[in-house]
Amino acid sequence: MAGGGRRKLGHATPRELFPSTSHANTKTSPEVTPSPEPCVGGSGTSTQVPETQDGNSPMGEVPTPVARRTLHLTGLWFDNNTVSTSITNIFQAHWHEPWLNYEMVDKVTKTHWWNSFTKQYLWNADLDALLKKEYEKKAHKRLKEITYNISVRNKSVPRWMGECMFERIMEKRKDPVFLERSEKAKKNRRGDSLYNPIEPSHFQGSISASKHAKKMAQKAGGVLPTAHEVFLKTHFKKVPGKGKVAANKRAQQISITHLTLKN
């Protein structure tokens, strides 16, 4: 890490659990509760209760916990399934349009979801900017995963969604504009040609980079790894007879550039 020695991985929670009346993260954005569009032949919004990611724990409207959990870089963070599940449940509790990705979601609904999230978690004020950025990143990923599971992997109505909404999502996937953008994205991932093979983007599996960093720190006596060390851990692997192999050409080039600048 730039500027001095490395930080040590701490296990304590933030120095102060700010009360809801004084902490910046409890200032929710002004919002107007979104109204679902009518759906011909059925409800336009969810008609069943939302469920957690494992599909076994149905929930009703997302409640405001009596004691909010505290988010911290070295503790509970967005790489934790607890936080991911919270975001999933918030989405499912207020889903009223056939969204296929986060960009399609209207501003009013995004504000409603964010305000619901702030009612469940606390964090230090100096993490405001970073936390909002991480929330947005996770929100993009979760919504895309939810709609992919519904419309591509399972192709069936989930317990928390009405049949009419499911049909609207399936119809939305047939939209020419969406299909054109999807095709373009596929080509970009394959180097502007659908005939090129897709290189793996990393070797970290389903574990996030931040979780890898925490594991590396634990093995190093609490010393947090540098960004480059985490990069090497998640983008290179040992292959018998070949040594360390990069996940892709870009990862190889980044590693070479780093060594050049370092020397």
Secondary structure, 3 states (H helix, E strand, C coil): CCCCCCCECCCCCCCCCCCCCCCHHHCCCCCCCCCCCCECCECCCCCCCCECCCCCCECCCCCCCCCCEECCCCCCCCCCHHHHHHHHHHHHHCCCCCCCCHHHCCHHHHHHHHHHHHCCEECCHHHHHHHHHHHHHHHHHHHHHHHHHHHHHHCCCCCCCCHHHHHHHHHHCCCHHHHHHHHHHHHHHCCCCCCCCCCCCCCCCCCCHHHHHHHHHHHCCCECCCHHHHHHHHHEEEECCCEEEECCHHHHHHHHHHHHHHC
